[in-house]
Amino acid sequence: MYSTKWVILLIIAFLGICFSPLIYNVSAPGFELEMPELDEPEGDHCIEDADWMEPNHMDLLLEMRTQTIRDPGGRFYESKTYPGEVYEGTTYQCFECHTSKTDFCDTCHEYNGVSPYCWHCHNTPEVLEEYNR
Amino acid sequence: MISRRRFLIIAGSATGAVLLGSSQLEKALASARSESSDPSKPLWGMIVDVDQCTECMNQLVAETGNPDPKPECALACDRENNVPEFREKKWDPQWFKMLKVRSNLEGSEYLWVPLLCNHCRHAPCAQVCPTKATFVREDGIIMIDYHRCIGCRYCMIACPYNARNFNFKEPLDGLTEINPETDRRGHGVVEKCHFCVHRVDRAVKEGVNPTPACVEACQKEAEKRGFEKSALIFGNINDPNSEIGKIIRTSKAKQLRPSLGTEPKVYYVNL
């Protein structure tokens, strides 16, 4: 290989630029590696297994939303983990147990840097409290 | 010169194609001609008694002194579905409007006609929607998937009943109270009446007759004012024994603008 010294130097510089956002964030003040602490919901259990819900709740919500709107009988969802338990396909149902959006949804979403657009239209406990005083 | 073998192959396949095509065509025509009327498969519709509406509205005008008051049914709709209220009419979405109409003839009296989404069987709005956000649900309710609506307003142009509203402003600004059980709409989507679909779904699950918010309010108001019956009746058109099924089959219930062939499921009597 010709000019080995320069090639290796350039590779290192290239990798440095690629990983600069990570390095910047890790070295930023207030950086913690711990997972965010979620608000403990009321009630016995979630509509499906909680460990399954954690990575898959968005897929379930998408599925439920399509069924609720498009299918005349699709508003009611029967739990697969807890057979016989029927839930209605509304976000209102979620907030009966998860009583706060800021302490539950937002904590994780902010940590992961996602901003779902559900709350432009669907009512959160915070908005309800503000308007239905 | 064509060989006998070739001639038979061509003639046979041509006959087969014609027979197959005609049988398919016949099937398609037959299904298009007759509307399925299986009572167990509901087709939701509404009947409006314009005489009752006019009487109730005239009383309301006399009571309030307001020439264009909002009746209890429209208020119930706003409360149930979080329909925002704006002072300027051009920005104010209304799912349930009261129209004041009369004929051109001298001395004719005003009628109050409620106008809501007519839930057409052949809905022009669903036909023009480029994203398939508006569609005809299996039970005949015209639904909007607000997640898919891009706010192009083709449907508003297509709708012959002017039943659709665009959210020019953020709906939260026009709300004073929110019903937690239903959603709001976002800024920039089209919204309209959906026969209180959440109530319909719940009632079907429980096996009872559904009552949308306006019908419920109308029944209460009719009782309060001492009318014999309420002006709005909701039910399954396919069921010949339901109240609405009987009225449609036995009286002169009219559809609005029938010449357009949209076949609305909202019928008007005494209009």
Interface residues (C-beta under 8 A of the other chain):
Chain A: R65 I69 R70 D71 P72 G73 R75 F76 E88 T90 T91 Y92 F95 Y117 H120 C121 H122 N123 V127 L128 Y131 N132
Chain B: F135 R137 E138 D139 I141 M143 D145 Y146 H147 L172 L175 T176 E177 I178 P180 E181 D183 R184 R185 G186 H187 H198 D201 R202 V204 K205
